[in-house]
Amino acid sequence: MTPEREIELIMTAAGWLRSTPKAQRPKPSIVELHERYGLRASQAILAIRYATEFDHQQGVASNDDPKS
């Protein structure tokens, strides 16, 4: 896999994490990202980190806020 493709998959996975509430994720995030995008654990962790950092930068606590 090219470095460009790897980053593309990681960012796509991060976007999926941001847009999919935990209640709709049937498995732990690392397992789910491996099955959906073929990411290794280290890549999945990066996707989780990017999703979390993006939410913090945007002032969003989580997409799982029960008040939403």
Rosetta constraint file for C-alpha pairs under 8 A:
AtomPair CA 1 CA 5 HARMONIC 6.28 0.50
AtomPair CA 1 CA 6 HARMONIC 6.43 0.50
AtomPair CA 2 CA 6 HARMONIC 6.23 0.50
AtomPair CA 3 CA 7 HARMONIC 6.26 0.50
AtomPair CA 4 CA 8 HARMONIC 6.16 0.50
AtomPair CA 5 CA 9 HARMONIC 6.17 0.50
AtomPair CA 6 CA 10 HARMONIC 6.21 0.50
AtomPair CA 7 CA 11 HARMONIC 6.04 0.50
AtomPair CA 8 CA 12 HARMONIC 6.06 0.50
AtomPair CA 9 CA 13 HARMONIC 6.02 0.50
AtomPair CA 9 CA 37 HARMONIC 6.67 0.50
AtomPair CA 9 CA 39 HARMONIC 7.77 0.50
AtomPair CA 10 CA 14 HARMONIC 6.13 0.50
AtomPair CA 10 CA 39 HARMONIC 7.61 0.50
AtomPair CA 10 CA 43 HARMONIC 6.46 0.50
AtomPair CA 10 CA 44 HARMONIC 6.99 0.50
AtomPair CA 10 CA 46 HARMONIC 7.02 0.50
AtomPair CA 10 CA 47 HARMONIC 5.10 0.50
AtomPair CA 11 CA 15 HARMONIC 6.17 0.50
AtomPair CA 11 CA 47 HARMONIC 6.30 0.50
AtomPair CA 11 CA 50 HARMONIC 7.58 0.50
AtomPair CA 12 CA 16 HARMONIC 6.26 0.50
AtomPair CA 13 CA 17 HARMONIC 6.24 0.50
AtomPair CA 13 CA 33 HARMONIC 6.62 0.50
AtomPair CA 13 CA 37 HARMONIC 7.02 0.50
AtomPair CA 13 CA 44 HARMONIC 7.76 0.50
AtomPair CA 13 CA 47 HARMONIC 5.91 0.50
AtomPair CA 14 CA 18 HARMONIC 6.26 0.50
AtomPair CA 14 CA 47 HARMONIC 4.56 0.50
AtomPair CA 14 CA 48 HARMONIC 6.02 0.50
AtomPair CA 14 CA 50 HARMONIC 6.10 0.50
AtomPair CA 14 CA 51 HARMONIC 4.76 0.50
AtomPair CA 15 CA 19 HARMONIC 6.18 0.50
AtomPair CA 15 CA 51 HARMONIC 6.64 0.50
AtomPair CA 16 CA 20 HARMONIC 5.88 0.50
AtomPair CA 17 CA 21 HARMONIC 7.54 0.50
AtomPair CA 17 CA 48 HARMONIC 7.20 0.50
AtomPair CA 17 CA 51 HARMONIC 6.44 0.50
AtomPair CA 18 CA 51 HARMONIC 5.75 0.50
AtomPair CA 18 CA 52 HARMONIC 7.86 0.50
AtomPair CA 18 CA 55 HARMONIC 7.61 0.50
AtomPair CA 18 CA 62 HARMONIC 7.97 0.50
AtomPair CA 18 CA 63 HARMONIC 6.56 0.50
AtomPair CA 19 CA 63 HARMONIC 6.99 0.50
AtomPair CA 20 CA 24 HARMONIC 6.43 0.50
AtomPair CA 20 CA 25 HARMONIC 7.08 0.50
AtomPair CA 20 CA 63 HARMONIC 7.40 0.50
AtomPair CA 21 CA 25 HARMONIC 6.85 0.50
AtomPair CA 21 CA 63 HARMONIC 5.76 0.50
AtomPair CA 21 CA 64 HARMONIC 5.39 0.50
AtomPair CA 22 CA 64 HARMONIC 6.50 0.50
AtomPair CA 23 CA 64 HARMONIC 7.93 0.50
AtomPair CA 25 CA 29 HARMONIC 7.61 0.50
AtomPair CA 25 CA 32 HARMONIC 7.59 0.50
AtomPair CA 26 CA 32 HARMONIC 7.73 0.50
AtomPair CA 27 CA 31 HARMONIC 6.37 0.50
AtomPair CA 27 CA 32 HARMONIC 5.65 0.50
AtomPair CA 28 CA 32 HARMONIC 6.07 0.50
AtomPair CA 29 CA 33 HARMONIC 5.95 0.50
AtomPair CA 29 CA 44 HARMONIC 7.71 0.50
AtomPair CA 29 CA 48 HARMONIC 7.81 0.50
AtomPair CA 30 CA 34 HARMONIC 6.15 0.50
AtomPair CA 30 CA 41 HARMONIC 6.15 0.50
AtomPair CA 30 CA 44 HARMONIC 5.51 0.50
AtomPair CA 30 CA 45 HARMONIC 7.00 0.50
AtomPair CA 31 CA 35 HARMONIC 6.23 0.50
AtomPair CA 32 CA 36 HARMONIC 5.97 0.50
AtomPair CA 33 CA 37 HARMONIC 5.49 0.50
AtomPair CA 33 CA 38 HARMONIC 6.75 0.50
AtomPair CA 33 CA 39 HARMONIC 6.03 0.50
AtomPair CA 33 CA 44 HARMONIC 6.05 0.50
AtomPair CA 34 CA 38 HARMONIC 4.41 0.50
AtomPair CA 34 CA 39 HARMONIC 4.48 0.50
AtomPair CA 34 CA 40 HARMONIC 6.13 0.50
AtomPair CA 34 CA 41 HARMONIC 7.34 0.50
AtomPair CA 34 CA 44 HARMONIC 7.10 0.50
AtomPair CA 35 CA 39 HARMONIC 7.66 0.50
AtomPair CA 39 CA 43 HARMONIC 5.56 0.50
AtomPair CA 39 CA 44 HARMONIC 5.71 0.50
AtomPair CA 40 CA 44 HARMONIC 6.12 0.50
AtomPair CA 41 CA 45 HARMONIC 6.11 0.50
AtomPair CA 42 CA 46 HARMONIC 6.43 0.50
AtomPair CA 43 CA 47 HARMONIC 6.35 0.50
AtomPair CA 44 CA 48 HARMONIC 6.21 0.50
AtomPair CA 45 CA 49 HARMONIC 6.08 0.50
AtomPair CA 46 CA 50 HARMONIC 6.06 0.50
AtomPair CA 47 CA 51 HARMONIC 6.09 0.50
AtomPair CA 48 CA 52 HARMONIC 6.11 0.50
AtomPair CA 49 CA 53 HARMONIC 5.98 0.50
AtomPair CA 50 CA 54 HARMONIC 5.92 0.50
AtomPair CA 51 CA 55 HARMONIC 6.31 0.50
AtomPair CA 52 CA 56 HARMONIC 6.32 0.50
AtomPair CA 53 CA 57 HARMONIC 6.11 0.50
AtomPair CA 54 CA 58 HARMONIC 6.16 0.50
AtomPair CA 55 CA 59 HARMONIC 6.13 0.50
AtomPair CA 55 CA 60 HARMONIC 4.84 0.50
AtomPair CA 55 CA 61 HARMONIC 6.41 0.50
AtomPair CA 55 CA 62 HARMONIC 6.77 0.50
AtomPair CA 56 CA 60 HARMONIC 5.68 0.50
AtomPair CA 56 CA 61 HARMONIC 6.47 0.50
AtomPair CA 61 CA 65 HARMONIC 7.59 0.50
AtomPair CA 64 CA 68 HARMONIC 7.93 0.50
